[in-house]
């Protein structure tokens, strides 16, 4: 589920990129668009593969990783402003 979600999430992110090329717009869009899409497909895939109920899947495959994913989005936004994407 997570691997399937990556092309979808980043296609949506590139479509919604907008004209503003600053750290906050990049960070906001990446957090609001990519994280929910990735976890939507990832948690569903996790539930299908393991047979766990929703709450167990959320606590095992989503909640522990959200802080790190937010940090990765912030680093990616910072890098995007430095290399002028």
N, C-alpha and C positions, 0 to 999 in steps of 0.2 A: 504494500500500500504506500509506503513512504517513497519508494523508488518511482512508482507510477505518478506520484504527486509532483515531483520536482519539475518535469517539463510543463505541467499545467500551471504551477505556481509562478514560475519565472516567465512564462509566456504572458500571463496576466500582469505581472509586474512590468514587463517591458511595454505592454499596451498602455498601461496606466502611468507611465513614467512622467509625462507632463513636460512642460518647458522649464520649470524651476529646477535649477541644478545646485541646490545647496544641501548641506548636511541634514537639516531637519526634514526637508521634503523627501529625500531619499530614505532616511531612517523611518519616518512615519509610514510611507508607502510599503516599505519592505516588511515592517512589523504587522501592519494591518492587512496586507494582501497575502504575503507568502506563508506566514506562520499558521493562520487558520486553514488555508488550503492544504498545506502539508499535513497538518494534524487531522483534518477531516478524513482524508484518504488513508493516512497512516493508521489511525485508530480503528477505522473500519476494517482494514486489512489485518490488523493485529487480532481483532475480535474474530474474524473469519478463520484465521489460521489456528489460533489457540483455543477458540471456543469460550473465551471469557466474556462475562457480561460487561456492559458499558462502563460502569464505575470502576471495575477492576482494570479494564483496559486503559481508562484515563489515568489512573494512579500508577500504572506500570509503564505506559508508553507515551504519556504526554506531560503530566505535571512536573516530574523531575527535570525535564529537559527544557522547559520554557525559559528559565533565566539564561541559560547558555545560548539558546537561540536568539534571544533579544540582544545579548552581547555580540553575537556574530552579525546580526543585522546592523548594529551600530558600527562595528568595524568595517563592514562592507560599505556602508554609507560614507564613512570617513574616507576610505580608499577611493570610492567613486568620485568624491569631490577633488581628491588630489590628482587623479589621472584624467579628470575632465570627461567622464563618460556622458 
